[in-house]
Amino acid sequence: MRVVQLLPTLSFGDGVGNDAIALKEIIGKMGYSTDIYAENIDKRLPEGTAIKADKLCDLKKDDVLIYHKSTGTDLSFKIDSYKCRRVMIYHNITPPDFFRPYSPSATQLTEYGYKGVEYLRDKMDYVLAVSEYNKSELIRMGYTCRIDISPSLTKFEDYEQAPDEATMKKYKDGKKNIIFVGRIAPNKRQENVIRAYACYRKLNPDSRLILVGSANGMENYNERLVKYVNALGLSDDVIFTGHIKFSEILAYYHIADAFLCMSEHEGLCVPLVESMFFGVPIIAYNTSAIGETLGGSGILLDDNDPVFTAAVMDRLLTDDKLRESVIEGQRKRLEYFSYERLSNIFETKLQAFIDGKTAAL
């Protein structure tokens, strides 16, 4: 029996791709023949990591196809042509309304993504959603097959690599470093991070904001953010890193005093988990799956008011007891995301499906 994974693009360092690669290892250890198939395979990945999607054939009815859904792709409309058992891992899709003012292509891609999710609602035998938030979205869209929760896997050992020394030296200068990690995109609401930081800087001028992430495909939005920063007179204190090496990302976590997240749409938000690992206290706006990911840890805001957010940030960065309490809470929450724990969850749920022990909702 084969258990194979399928996705449109397997990228180097991408969250969905990393999840697929990790799951391939788990499936192999379970004793099943397995491969990853993708239409586009990043050339930076080791040879043999994946096979071109058009080579996927000869699946038998007892084989299992695991389809990663996170974007718009023609693959969604071909899944029912595979006459085998079909599982979807739903990573979520950003609602297209976020992109309309900035990118017609991103808007069309996400619209197409949702059409694919709707098309598949009666064609999947089983779904693993990476969060309860994602599960609830599928139920609203009419899915009636069994949906279980299996969060994306994060290999924390990767974060134990050496951080970039030059970055560490440059920003470890006594200033308070506020960071947000995530691609430059309208749903991430970097403008609200900037707005809150502008208020905080009035309380502590000896600080900076570092926005870690690439603007690839969102250049119009990025340009608007830069203009906003300049209009606020903060061009010397707000850093846009652009696309950077992994060692540099690690360095920013190492020098961070706080992680500020004002995002309005997340299916899970892996950078929150990363911040827990690095002991960076989190302040986050309670939207989508963010509260679920934090699980009672960090500081969760019910309002994105910049003045209030700045006051909370100031308290967090001046009250050592509060800071230690927040970090300790995050440390406990991190146990939920342990690689061993989530590996066991995936393995148990996949095996139950293979054995026919899952039923409709």
Sequence and secondary structure as in RCSB ss.txt:
>XXXX:A:sequence
MRVVQLLPTLSFGDGVGNDAIALKEIIGKMGYSTDIYAENIDKRLPEGTAIKADKLCDLKKDDVLIYHKSTGTDL
SFKIDSYKCRRVMIYHNITPPDFFRPYSPSATQLTEYGYKGVEYLRDKMDYVLAVSEYNKSELIRMGYTCRIDIS
PSLTKFEDYEQAPDEATMKKYKDGKKNIIFVGRIAPNKRQENVIRAYACYRKLNPDSRLILVGSANGMENYNERL
VKYVNALGLSDDVIFTGHIKFSEILAYYHIADAFLCMSEHEGLCVPLVESMFFGVPIIAYNTSAIGETLGGSGIL
LDDNDPVFTAAVMDRLLTDDKLRESVIEGQRKRLEYFSYERLSNIFETKLQAFIDGKTAAL
>XXXX:A:secstr
 BEEEEEEEE TT HHHHHHHHHHHHHHHTT B  EEEEEE TTS TTS EEGGG     TTSEEEEEE S  GG
GGTGGGS SEEEEEE     GGGTTTT HHHHHHHHHHHHHHHHGGGT SEEEESSHHHHHHHHHTT  SEEEE 
     GGGGGS   HHHHHHH SSSEEEEEES S GGG HHHHHHHHHHHHHH SSEEEEEEB  TT HHHHHHH
HHHHHHTT TTTEEE BS  HHHHHHHHHH SEEEE  S  SS HHHHHHHHHT  EEEE  TTHHHHHTT SEE
ES   HHHHHHHHHHHHH HHHHHHHHHHHHHHHGGG HHHHHHHHHHHHHHHHTT     
